[in-house]
C-alpha cells in the first residue's frame, strides 16, 4: 500500500512530507477506521488525496483544454505540441509496426503513440509506463492473482463513456472520444488493477462487484474526465468506496434474510416430522 501511494505522488513531492503524511494516514486508518484488511476506505487513495490537499501546486496541472478536446485526436495534439515527449526510437518502431502489422488492416499509426504507451514522462509514476502495466495485468490475470471482473467492467464503462459521451460536452459534431489519452494519462490502468480491489473495500457477491465496477467507471468519467487528471483516480476510488459500504450493507441484509428463511424452513420440517 505504501508503494502504491508513492506511485501516485509526483516525483517532485518532498520525500519527508510524503512519508510523514502517508505514515499518519495509515496510523489513523489502522486504529480508527478498522485496520487495513477490513477497512472500508482505500488508505493509499486517501494518502494521495491528503497530499494533494496539502500541496496542490506540487501536482501537475491538467494538460488538456476544451480547445484540444475539440480536435479529433487530443492525444496526438499533445504529442505534436511537445506536452508528451517523443522518444528518439519512436520513429523507427512506428515505421516497423506500420509496415509489418498495421498495413495488414490498411491503417497506420502516427509517431508518438509508442511513446504514449512506453513512457509519457509524466511527473506521477503511475501515469508513465502504461505498456508495463498492461503486460503486468496479463501476467496477474493468467496466474489468477487478480480477478478480471472489476477491472474489466470499470475500464469498459469508463471507455464507453469517453468514446460516446465525452464528445457531446465539447463539440456538436460526431467527434470520437480519445480512448488512448483517457487510458494512458491518469493512471486508469494501475487504478483498475490495484486500487479498486483493495481488501475490504469491494462487495462480496458477483452482482455487488458488477454494480461497484459500473459505479467506479461512471464516477471516473465525471471526476477524471477525458484524461490528464493529476489526482482524479484517487478521488474516484474514495468516492466508490462510500458506495461500496452501501452495497455491502445490502448484501449483508439479503444474506441474513436468506439464512433466516432457511432456518425457518428447517424448523418447519422438524416440526412436521415430529407431528408425523
Backbone bond lengths (Angstrom), bond angles and torsions (degrees), N, CA, C in turn:
res aa  C-N    CA-C-N  psi(-1)  N-CA   C-N-CA  omega(-1)  CA-C   N-CA-C  phi
1 X - - - 1.469 - - 1.520 110.90 -
2 X 1.323 116.47 -37.08 1.461 119.81 178.53 1.514 111.79 -66.32
3 X 1.333 116.38 -42.07 1.470 120.30 177.56 1.517 110.68 -63.32
4 X 1.329 116.45 -40.91 1.463 120.64 179.77 1.522 110.64 -63.36
5 X 1.330 116.57 -38.31 1.468 120.30 176.06 1.520 110.61 -59.97
6 X 1.331 116.16 -45.74 1.457 120.62 -179.66 1.513 113.14 -62.46
7 X 1.318 116.84 -33.80 1.462 120.12 -179.74 1.518 112.46 -66.64
8 X 1.330 116.71 -26.19 1.467 120.21 -178.94 1.524 112.74 -98.28
9 X 1.328 117.36 6.48 1.462 121.14 174.43 1.523 109.31 -101.81
10 X 1.335 118.26 143.21 1.467 120.20 178.50 1.516 111.29 -65.17
11 X 1.310 116.51 149.26 1.468 121.49 -178.72 1.521 112.22 -65.00
12 X 1.339 117.39 -16.85 1.456 121.45 179.27 1.526 112.79 -85.80
13 X 1.333 117.00 -5.97 1.462 119.93 -178.97 1.529 108.96 -71.40
14 X 1.351 118.50 131.08 1.469 121.24 -177.98 1.530 111.49 -56.53
15 X 1.319 118.63 125.79 1.474 121.08 -177.38 1.530 113.50 -58.31
16 X 1.331 117.47 -41.47 1.463 120.29 -178.95 1.523 110.77 -62.99
17 X 1.331 116.55 -43.13 1.466 120.66 179.30 1.523 110.90 -66.49
18 X 1.334 116.56 -40.63 1.462 120.41 178.74 1.531 110.69 -62.37
19 X 1.330 116.41 -43.40 1.470 120.25 179.66 1.521 111.27 -64.23
20 X 1.328 116.75 -45.06 1.464 120.62 -177.33 1.530 111.10 -64.63
21 X 1.342 117.10 -46.17 1.466 120.80 -179.49 1.524 110.74 -63.65
22 X 1.329 115.99 -43.86 1.464 120.12 -179.67 1.523 111.18 -65.04
23 X 1.328 116.36 -43.97 1.468 120.84 -179.93 1.528 111.32 -60.95
24 X 1.330 117.07 -46.69 1.462 120.60 -179.37 1.534 111.25 -66.44
25 X 1.328 116.58 -38.37 1.462 119.89 178.08 1.516 110.93 -63.46
26 X 1.326 116.26 -45.63 1.467 120.42 179.10 1.530 110.03 -63.86
27 X 1.325 116.92 -37.34 1.464 120.96 -179.26 1.524 110.80 -64.61
28 X 1.322 115.99 -45.27 1.465 120.29 179.34 1.527 110.44 -63.24
29 X 1.336 116.37 -44.48 1.461 119.77 179.28 1.523 111.57 -63.56
30 X 1.317 115.64 -35.82 1.474 120.05 -177.99 1.521 111.71 -65.85
31 X 1.310 118.00 -39.47 1.453 120.44 -171.87 1.528 115.03 -106.00
32 X 1.351 117.27 -14.65 1.459 118.12 -175.28 1.522 114.52 -123.23
33 X 1.344 118.20 -17.38 1.464 120.05 -176.58 1.524 112.03 -109.58
34 X 1.316 118.16 -14.98 1.463 118.30 176.13 1.502 115.06 125.70
35 X 1.305 118.18 31.13 1.463 119.60 177.82 1.509 112.20 79.48
36 X 1.332 115.98 -164.65 1.454 121.12 -178.53 1.527 111.51 -104.10
37 X 1.333 116.74 -45.13 1.461 120.09 -173.90 1.524 112.53 -70.26
38 X 1.332 117.31 -30.32 1.465 119.64 -177.19 1.518 113.22 -119.39
39 X 1.328 117.10 20.14 1.459 120.46 178.77 1.523 109.78 -72.56
40 X 1.335 116.04 139.39 1.472 119.23 -179.65 1.520 111.87 -78.44
41 X 1.334 117.73 -13.53 1.457 121.90 -178.18 1.520 110.07 -111.08
42 X 1.313 116.51 141.82 1.463 121.80 176.99 1.530 108.14 -78.00
43 X 1.333 116.60 111.49 1.462 120.46 -173.76 1.522 112.15 -67.07
44 X 1.316 117.51 -31.06 1.464 120.40 177.90 1.525 110.68 -65.65
45 X 1.329 116.48 -47.66 1.464 120.60 178.91 1.520 110.82 -62.98
46 X 1.333 116.56 -39.55 1.465 120.08 179.56 1.525 110.81 -64.38
47 X 1.326 117.51 -40.34 1.465 121.18 178.54 1.526 111.37 -62.85
48 X 1.329 116.46 -42.18 1.466 120.89 -179.81 1.531 110.13 -64.48
49 X 1.329 116.99 -42.55 1.466 120.92 -179.68 1.528 110.43 -63.93
50 X 1.331 116.97 -42.70 1.462 120.01 179.01 1.521 110.52 -63.64
51 X 1.310 117.83 -41.18 1.469 121.12 176.61 1.519 110.86 -60.50
52 X 1.330 116.34 -40.02 1.477 119.87 179.29 1.524 110.87 -67.62
53 X 1.332 117.29 -39.77 1.471 120.76 179.69 1.529 110.44 -63.71
54 X 1.323 116.88 -40.09 1.465 121.16 -177.78 1.527 112.98 -79.85
55 X 1.321 116.60 -26.08 1.470 118.96 -178.74 1.511 112.78 -143.61
56 X 1.331 118.77 63.03 1.472 120.84 -176.21 1.528 113.79 -62.92
57 X 1.338 116.60 -28.99 1.468 119.59 -178.40 1.526 112.22 -70.86
58 X 1.332 116.74 -17.77 1.461 120.53 179.27 1.525 111.84 -79.68
59 X 1.329 116.58 -16.27 1.461 120.81 179.08 1.522 109.62 -89.32
60 X 1.334 117.55 151.47 1.470 119.70 178.14 1.518 111.19 -67.49
61 X 1.315 115.96 154.81 1.462 121.17 178.52 1.523 109.75 -88.15
62 X 1.325 116.06 169.52 1.464 120.17 173.43 1.522 108.87 -60.67
63 X 1.322 116.14 135.79 1.466 120.80 -178.59 1.517 112.82 -96.92
64 X 1.320 116.96 -6.97 1.456 119.53 -179.07 1.527 109.74 -112.55
65 X 1.294 115.33 151.30 1.456 123.12 178.22 1.529 108.10 -123.59
66 X 1.329 117.38 164.25 1.481 118.64 175.78 1.523 112.70 -55.72
67 X 1.325 116.65 -33.55 1.468 119.54 179.70 1.525 110.96 -66.03
68 X 1.350 116.54 -41.06 1.462 120.12 178.78 1.522 110.53 -67.67
69 X 1.321 117.29 -38.60 1.455 120.95 -179.23 1.525 111.94 -66.65
70 X 1.306 117.79 -22.71 1.459 120.81 179.53 1.517 111.66 -76.94
71 X 1.328 117.77 -13.27 1.453 120.20 175.92 1.524 109.68 -76.74
72 X 1.298 116.82 162.99 1.465 120.53 -176.44 1.525 111.97 -71.00
73 X 1.322 117.20 -34.62 1.467 121.45 -179.23 1.532 109.47 -129.66
74 X 1.316 118.03 84.75 1.473 120.35 -179.92 1.530 113.24 -58.09
75 X 1.335 117.08 -37.60 1.467 119.03 179.78 1.521 110.80 -63.32
76 X 1.326 117.29 -39.27 1.462 120.47 177.86 1.520 110.86 -67.00
77 X 1.325 117.25 -34.94 1.462 121.49 176.99 1.526 110.65 -63.38
78 X 1.334 116.95 -41.09 1.469 121.10 177.94 1.521 111.22 -67.07
79 X 1.317 116.27 -33.89 1.468 120.11 176.84 1.523 110.48 -69.58
80 X 1.314 116.88 -43.45 1.460 121.08 -177.42 1.531 112.41 -67.70
81 X 1.369 116.97 -34.56 1.468 118.09 -179.37 1.532 112.91 -88.28
82 X 1.336 116.85 4.35 1.460 120.63 174.11 1.517 114.97 87.40
83 X 1.335 117.91 1.72 1.459 119.43 178.61 1.520 110.83 -63.58
84 X 1.330 116.01 -40.91 1.467 122.01 173.42 1.525 107.22 -105.94
85 X 1.342 118.25 108.23 1.467 121.18 -176.51 1.527 111.71 -64.42
86 X 1.319 115.42 146.94 1.457 122.01 178.84 1.524 109.11 -101.86
87 X 1.317 116.41 130.43 1.459 121.00 179.28 1.527 110.30 -69.38
88 X 1.322 115.19 154.97 1.459 119.50 -179.89 1.519 111.97 -64.42
89 X 1.328 116.20 -32.60 1.463 120.41 -177.37 1.522 112.31 -86.07
90 X 1.318 116.97 -2.51 1.463 120.88 -176.47 1.517 111.69 -59.65
91 X 1.333 117.56 -43.42 1.468 121.56 -177.69 1.524 111.29 -59.18
92 X 1.315 116.06 -44.10 1.464 120.55 -178.27 1.530 111.25 -66.68
93 X 1.329 116.30 -44.14 1.464 119.66 -179.30 1.523 110.67 -66.94
94 X 1.337 116.66 -42.20 1.462 120.51 -179.94 1.524 111.13 -62.00
95 X 1.318 116.73 -44.05 1.467 120.44 179.28 1.524 110.88 -62.81
96 X 1.311 116.66 -39.56 1.466 120.36 179.41 1.526 111.52 -66.66
97 X 1.316 117.07 -42.52 1.466 120.83 178.94 1.522 111.40 -65.59
98 X 1.328 116.60 -42.06 1.462 119.88 179.22 1.527 111.53 -64.07
99 X 1.325 116.39 -35.11 1.462 120.92 -177.00 1.521 112.39 -77.35
100 X 1.330 116.99 -38.64 1.457 120.44 -172.03 1.529 114.33 -97.35
101 X 1.325 117.95 -33.14 1.465 120.42 -172.98 1.523 111.99 -112.93
102 X 1.328 116.85 -59.21 1.466 119.99 -172.44 1.527 112.86 -71.34
103 X 1.326 117.38 -21.48 1.469 119.83 176.91 1.529 111.24 -66.58
104 X 1.327 116.97 -23.62 1.463 120.93 -179.55 1.525 111.45 -66.60
105 X 1.339 117.06 -27.66 1.466 120.93 179.57 1.522 111.42 -109.43
106 X 1.312 116.71 9.00 1.456 121.06 174.41 1.509 115.69 74.82
107 X 1.335 117.97 27.19 1.463 121.17 178.27 1.521 108.73 -129.16
108 X 1.330 115.06 170.55 1.462 120.69 176.34 1.518 108.56 -148.32
109 X 1.305 115.80 153.58 1.460 120.67 178.69 1.524 108.87 -108.62
110 X 1.320 117.71 143.93 1.469 120.24 179.36 1.519 111.03 -78.34
111 X 1.310 115.90 165.36 1.461 120.42 177.12 1.533 110.13 -65.96
112 X 1.313 114.88 141.25 1.459 120.57 177.72 1.513 114.18 114.78
113 X 1.344 116.97 -26.25 1.462 119.30 -179.26 1.524 111.87 -68.35
114 X 1.311 116.80 -31.99 1.467 120.02 176.67 1.525 109.76 -63.83
115 X 1.319 116.26 -41.94 1.466 120.65 177.60 1.519 111.13 -65.39
116 X 1.342 116.88 -35.16 1.455 121.26 179.18 1.523 110.77 -61.56
117 X 1.324 116.48 -37.45 1.461 120.17 179.78 1.525 112.06 -82.60
118 X 1.321 116.36 -37.26 1.456 118.73 -173.16 1.530 112.73 -82.51
119 X 1.335 117.61 -51.77 1.462 120.11 -178.34 1.521 109.04 -159.05
120 X 1.340 115.78 109.93 1.458 120.65 -179.90 1.531 112.66 -85.68
121 X 1.351 116.61 -5.47 1.469 122.44 -177.72 1.526 112.27 60.87
122 X 1.326 116.99 27.66 1.457 121.23 177.17 1.525 110.17 -69.65
123 X 1.331 116.08 151.16 1.461 120.17 178.90 1.527 111.90 -66.51
124 X 1.320 116.45 -29.08 1.465 121.12 -179.85 1.533 108.17 -90.91
125 X 1.334 118.50 119.01 1.467 120.76 -176.53 1.521 114.16 -57.24
126 X 1.331 117.86 -34.19 1.465 120.78 -179.18 1.519 112.56 -64.77
127 X 1.337 117.63 -17.40 1.458 121.50 -178.20 1.524 112.81 -93.16
128 X 1.323 118.29 -7.89 1.459 120.69 -165.78 1.522 114.94 -90.60
129 X 1.315 117.99 -56.54 1.457 121.89 -165.86 1.530 110.85 -100.93
130 X 1.319 115.82 74.71 1.466 120.91 -174.24 1.524 112.89 -70.90
131 X 1.316 117.56 -34.17 1.463 120.15 179.15 1.528 110.43 -65.78
132 X 1.325 116.62 -40.24 1.464 120.57 177.57 1.525 110.32 -62.29
133 X 1.332 116.95 -40.52 1.457 121.01 178.46 1.521 111.16 -64.63
134 X 1.331 117.34 -40.93 1.459 120.72 178.33 1.521 111.89 -63.10
135 X 1.323 116.24 -45.67 1.474 120.22 178.76 1.527 110.13 -63.23
136 X 1.331 116.35 -41.29 1.469 120.35 178.76 1.524 111.17 -61.42
137 X 1.331 116.64 -39.78 1.461 120.08 -179.83 1.523 111.08 -63.27
138 X 1.328 116.85 -39.91 1.465 120.29 178.49 1.524 110.73 -62.08
139 X 1.323 115.91 -43.65 1.468 120.35 179.51 1.524 110.70 -64.51
140 X 1.335 117.04 -46.49 1.465 121.20 -177.71 1.524 112.00 -65.49
141 X 1.327 117.12 -37.48 1.466 120.08 176.89 1.527 111.24 -68.69
142 X 1.328 116.10 -39.15 1.463 120.03 -175.98 1.527 112.16 -68.26
143 X 1.340 118.04 -32.59 1.466 120.83 178.82 1.524 111.54 -95.75
144 X 1.328 116.34 10.13 1.461 123.44 174.60 1.533 112.90 61.11
145 X 1.326 116.67 30.08 1.456 120.28 175.73 1.518 110.99 -77.53
146 X 1.315 116.04 -37.44 1.465 122.42 178.06 1.521 108.48 -123.93
147 X 1.317 115.99 133.75 1.457 120.65 177.90 1.531 109.50 -79.66
148 X 1.319 117.78 137.52 1.478 120.28 -175.31 1.512 115.16 -82.61
149 X 1.338 119.11 -6.23 1.463 120.74 -172.62 1.524 112.02 -60.20
150 X 1.326 117.75 -58.67 1.465 121.02 -176.62 1.527 111.70 -65.82
151 X 1.348 120.23 -49.66 1.476 119.09 178.75 1.519 112.83 -59.61
152 X 1.345 116.72 -40.79 1.460 119.80 -177.96 1.520 112.69 -64.09
153 X 1.330 116.59 -46.68 1.471 120.11 -179.71 1.521 110.58 -67.85
154 X 1.322 116.82 -41.12 1.467 120.64 179.24 1.528 111.46 -58.46
155 X 1.320 116.68 -49.70 1.466 120.81 -179.02 1.528 110.48 -66.08
156 X 1.331 117.13 -38.84 1.463 120.43 -179.62 1.532 110.88 -64.38
157 X 1.329 117.15 -46.56 1.471 120.50 -179.11 1.524 110.83 -64.99
158 X 1.319 116.57 -47.32 1.468 120.74 179.48 1.528 110.39 -61.73
159 X 1.337 116.29 -43.10 1.461 120.15 -179.86 1.516 112.92 -64.22
160 X 1.333 117.49 -41.61 1.456 121.04 178.91 1.526 111.35 -63.94
161 X 1.330 116.17 -40.85 1.463 119.68 178.59 1.533 110.98 -65.76
162 X 1.318 116.46 -40.56 1.468 120.17 177.75 1.525 110.35 -63.19
163 X 1.304 116.41 -44.42 1.465 120.82 -173.60 1.518 112.82 -71.13
164 X 1.344 116.32 -42.52 1.466 119.68 -172.80 1.525 114.62 -102.39
165 X 1.335 117.24 -31.45 1.458 119.84 -172.35 1.533 112.69 -98.37
166 X 1.321 117.20 -40.16 1.467 119.13 -175.56 1.523 113.94 -57.62
167 X 1.351 120.69 -36.12 1.466 118.80 178.14 1.525 113.78 -61.01
168 X 1.326 117.07 -26.15 1.467 120.39 -178.82 1.524 110.82 -63.55
169 X 1.333 117.27 -31.45 1.460 121.12 -177.06 1.533 112.77 -80.34
170 X 1.332 117.31 -16.95 1.458 118.91 -171.70 1.521 114.19 -121.64
171 X 1.321 117.70 -11.91 1.461 118.76 -179.11 1.514 109.62 -158.46
172 X 1.310 116.14 145.42 1.459 120.54 178.11 1.523 111.29 -79.42
173 X 1.327 116.84 -17.36 1.451 120.85 -179.85 1.511 112.14 -81.27
174 X 1.324 115.13 172.42 1.465 121.08 -179.68 1.529 109.80 -83.29
175 X 1.318 115.55 67.43 1.463 120.72 -179.59 1.524 108.63 -87.77
176 X 1.310 116.93 129.53 1.456 121.07 179.98 1.525 109.94 -79.88
177 X 1.331 115.59 136.88 1.453 120.07 177.47 1.522 111.46 -65.60
178 X 1.324 116.30 145.86 1.460 121.74 -176.67 1.532 109.60 -87.26
179 X 1.317 116.53 98.43 1.460 121.55 -178.98 1.523 111.81 -68.35
180 X 1.320 117.62 -37.53 1.464 120.74 -178.76 1.524 110.97 -60.99
181 X 1.314 116.27 -45.36 1.461 120.21 -179.69 1.524 110.18 -64.84
182 X 1.314 117.21 -43.23 1.462 120.76 -177.97 1.522 111.81 -64.27
183 X 1.322 117.08 -41.57 1.464 120.90 -175.20 1.525 113.50 -80.92
184 X 1.321 116.84 -22.95 1.469 119.30 -171.29 1.523 114.33 -110.46
185 X 1.335 118.85 7.22 1.463 117.97 -172.30 1.519 115.22 -126.58
186 X 1.328 118.71 -1.41 1.468 119.69 -176.64 1.524 113.05 -133.90
187 X 1.314 117.41 13.63 1.455 120.31 -179.84 1.513 113.65 75.41
188 X 1.328 117.50 24.58 1.461 121.75 -178.05 1.523 111.30 -60.95
189 X 1.329 117.29 -44.43 1.467 120.78 -175.82 1.524 111.02 -65.58
190 X 1.327 117.09 -45.43 1.460 120.68 179.94 1.534 110.90 -67.58
191 X 1.319 116.05 -35.62 1.461 120.40 176.82 1.520 110.82 -63.44
192 X 1.321 116.27 -44.29 1.463 120.83 -179.09 1.523 111.62 -62.61
193 X 1.325 116.51 -38.34 1.460 120.54 -175.95 1.520 113.14 -76.39
194 X 1.337 117.19 -44.99 1.455 120.22 -168.06 1.525 115.31 -117.49
195 X 1.318 118.37 -33.91 1.461 120.19 -174.17 1.524 112.63 -80.56
196 X 1.319 117.39 -41.15 1.458 120.37 -173.83 1.526 112.98 -71.43
197 X 1.330 117.59 -23.52 1.458 120.20 -174.08 1.529 112.25 -109.61
198 X 1.321 116.03 30.46 1.461 120.10 177.10 1.527 110.02 -61.90
199 X 1.321 116.30 140.63 1.465 121.54 -176.05 1.528 111.12 -56.23
200 X 1.322 115.42 131.29 1.453 121.42 177.04 1.509 115.04 89.84
201 X 1.323 117.71 -12.27 1.471 119.66 -175.12 1.518 113.15 -101.65
202 X 1.322 118.06 -3.86 1.460 120.44 -177.54 1.527 110.90 -111.88
203 X 1.321 117.33 151.78 1.466 120.59 176.12 1.527 111.63 -63.02
204 X 1.327 115.82 168.33 1.457 121.08 -176.12 1.522 111.69 -95.11
205 X 1.312 117.35 -43.98 1.455 120.99 -175.37 1.522 111.59 -79.56
206 X 1.322 115.46 159.89 1.463 120.34 178.49 1.524 111.22 -63.33
207 X 1.326 116.19 -42.02 1.467 120.01 177.95 1.519 110.88 -61.33
208 X 1.329 116.21 -43.29 1.458 120.26 178.67 1.512 112.42 -62.42
209 X 1.321 116.49 -39.62 1.469 120.71 179.43 1.522 111.25 -66.65
210 X 1.327 116.51 -38.05 1.467 120.04 178.51 1.530 110.47 -64.74
211 X 1.332 116.38 -45.60 1.469 120.44 177.92 1.526 110.16 -61.70
212 X 1.317 116.23 -43.28 1.467 122.52 178.84 1.528 111.20 -58.15
213 X 1.332 116.33 -46.42 1.466 120.71 -178.09 1.525 111.52 -67.86
214 X 1.335 116.77 -38.96 1.469 120.05 178.26 1.532 110.38 -64.24
215 X 1.324 116.53 -44.62 1.465 120.45 177.95 1.529 110.71 -60.85
216 X 1.325 116.70 -40.78 1.469 120.41 179.22 1.524 111.09 -61.36
217 X 1.336 117.02 -41.60 1.460 120.46 178.73 1.519 112.53 -64.59
218 X 1.337 116.33 -41.69 1.468 120.71 179.13 1.526 110.56 -66.84
219 X 1.334 116.29 -45.07 1.466 120.28 179.85 1.528 110.55 -62.86
220 X 1.331 116.81 -40.94 1.468 120.50 178.39 1.521 111.23 -60.39
221 X 1.325 116.55 -38.20 1.453 120.09 -179.60 1.529 111.31 -63.33
222 X 1.319 116.69 -41.57 1.464 119.96 -177.27 1.528 112.88 -81.60
223 X 1.325 118.59 -25.37 1.465 120.67 179.89 1.524 111.41 -92.46
224 X 1.317 116.93 -48.89 1.465 121.18 -177.44 1.518 111.11 -80.83
225 X 1.324 116.15 -34.72 1.456 119.07 -177.62 1.508 111.59 74.89
226 X 1.316 115.95 -141.79 1.460 121.35 -175.39 1.520 113.62 -86.70
227 X 1.329 117.60 2.35 1.465 119.13 176.86 1.515 113.94 130.35
228 X 1.331 115.11 174.62 1.475 127.08 179.05 1.524 112.94 61.15
229 X 1.337 117.19 25.76 1.464 120.06 177.34 1.523 109.33 -78.53
230 X 1.341 119.05 129.04 1.463 120.89 -175.46 1.523 114.33 -71.53
231 X 1.338 117.73 -29.40 1.466 119.78 -176.15 1.534 111.71 -144.44
232 X 1.313 116.97 13.66 1.451 120.96 -178.25 1.516 113.53 -63.09
233 X 1.333 117.74 -33.05 1.467 120.56 -179.73 1.524 111.17 -62.30
234 X 1.327 116.73 -42.60 1.463 120.69 -179.85 1.527 110.92 -66.17
235 X 1.333 117.17 -42.22 1.462 120.57 177.23 1.536 110.95 -63.72
236 X 1.317 116.48 -36.64 1.461 120.45 177.69 1.520 111.21 -61.40
237 X 1.324 116.19 -45.72 1.463 121.09 -179.38 1.531 110.52 -62.11
238 X 1.330 117.32 -44.61 1.459 120.33 179.97 1.523 111.29 -64.41
239 X 1.321 116.91 -40.32 1.466 120.32 -179.56 1.525 111.24 -64.54
240 X 1.321 116.83 -44.04 1.459 119.29 -178.80 1.527 111.03 -73.43
241 X 1.337 118.58 -23.09 1.468 121.20 173.83 1.515 111.07 -60.81
242 X 1.339 116.26 -38.00 1.466 120.62 178.86 1.527 110.12 -63.96
243 X 1.325 116.79 -45.20 1.463 120.10 178.08 1.522 111.22 -65.29
244 X 1.336 116.63 -31.60 1.461 120.18 179.91 1.522 111.61 -62.80
245 X 1.337 117.12 -37.76 1.467 119.26 178.28 1.527 111.30 -62.32
246 X 1.324 115.96 -37.64 1.469 120.04 178.00 1.528 110.16 -65.97
247 X 1.339 115.37 -45.36 1.470 119.68 179.42 1.521 110.49 -61.40
248 X 1.336 117.52 -42.73 1.460 120.51 -179.29 1.521 111.53 -65.93
249 X 1.327 117.61 -36.10 1.467 120.07 176.70 1.526 110.99 -64.67
250 X 1.328 116.39 -40.64 1.468 120.34 177.24 1.529 109.57 -64.55
251 X 1.328 116.96 -43.18 1.464 120.60 177.30 1.526 111.31 -58.09
252 X 1.332 115.58 -44.03 1.465 120.42 -179.91 1.524 111.02 -62.75
253 X 1.327 116.37 -42.69 1.467 120.89 179.76 1.528 110.62 -62.87
254 X 1.322 117.44 -44.31 1.468 121.42 179.98 1.523 110.72 -64.98
255 X 1.336 115.67 -41.94 1.469 119.87 -179.97 1.527 111.25 -64.10
256 X 1.332 116.77 -43.76 1.463 120.39 179.60 1.526 110.82 -64.50
257 X 1.340 116.74 -39.38 1.455 120.32 179.03 1.524 110.81 -65.22
258 X 1.346 116.68 -42.38 1.466 120.42 179.22 1.523 110.85 -65.30
259 X 1.331 116.63 -40.50 1.465 120.65 178.60 1.521 110.99 -64.35
260 X 1.324 116.33 -41.67 1.464 120.91 179.02 1.521 110.95 -62.66
261 X 1.334 117.02 -42.24 1.458 120.60 179.48 1.530 111.49 -64.30
262 X 1.349 115.50 -38.81 1.463 119.08 178.40 1.522 111.10 -65.04
263 X 1.322 116.72 -41.35 1.469 120.20 178.59 1.520 111.10 -64.60
264 X 1.332 116.86 -40.96 1.464 120.02 178.25 1.530 111.12 -63.73
265 X 1.326 116.16 -38.44 1.472 119.86 177.27 1.526 110.68 -63.34
266 X 1.344 116.11 -42.30 1.469 120.25 178.97 1.518 111.07 -63.91
267 X 1.343 115.64 -41.51 1.462 119.59 178.95 1.526 110.28 -63.74
268 X 1.320 116.91 -40.46 1.470 121.01 178.77 1.516 111.02 -63.68
269 X 1.341 115.60 -41.42 1.470 119.30 178.34 1.522 111.90 -62.97
270 X 1.342 115.52 -40.36 1.463 118.87 179.02 1.516 111.58 -65.75
271 X 1.336 116.72 -40.84 1.459 120.99 179.44 1.536 110.56 -64.38
272 X 1.309 116.19 -43.26 1.458 119.99 179.01 1.515 110.82 -64.23
273 X 1.320 116.23 -36.36 1.462 119.99 179.48 1.515 111.50 -67.11
274 X 1.337 117.19 -39.76 1.458 121.11 178.14 1.517 110.89 -66.71
275 X 1.322 116.14 -42.86 1.465 119.66 -178.78 1.532 110.81 -64.69
276 X 1.369 117.03 -34.51 1.449 120.72 179.13 1.525 110.01 -68.12
